[in-house]
């Protein structure tokens, strides 16, 4: 597989300095940028999937007329959390 490049990015000196200050040992600026891009892409993908599930749920509720009261859902989630924490 051939590799590709990401376009050069001009930033303010303060941003470059901030990035250089948080690099780990043996970490390069290029590897940091690549990891950041991968993480942000994944976050966007997860966000898109979340929205798609929400819209599908909305459509299903409209189709069936079955809705759930927010207080009941939150109460059930609190109970689940308490059980998971061993309370």
C-alpha positions, 0 to 999 in steps of 0.5 A: 500500500502506498502512503499519502501525505497530509498537507502542511499546516501553518500554525501560530508559534504558541501552538507549535510550542504547546505541542512540543511541550506535551510530546512524550519521550521518543515521540515526534511531532509527525506521530503526534499529529497522526495520532491526533488525526486518527483519534479525531476521525474515530470521535467523528465516526462515533458521533455520526453513529450515535446520531444515526442511532438516535434518529432511528430510535426517534423514527421507531418511536414515531412508528410504534407510538411507544415512548419512554418517560425520561425520569423513568429511564434515568431512574433505571440507569441509576439503579443499573449503575448502583448495581454495577458499583456493588451498592 
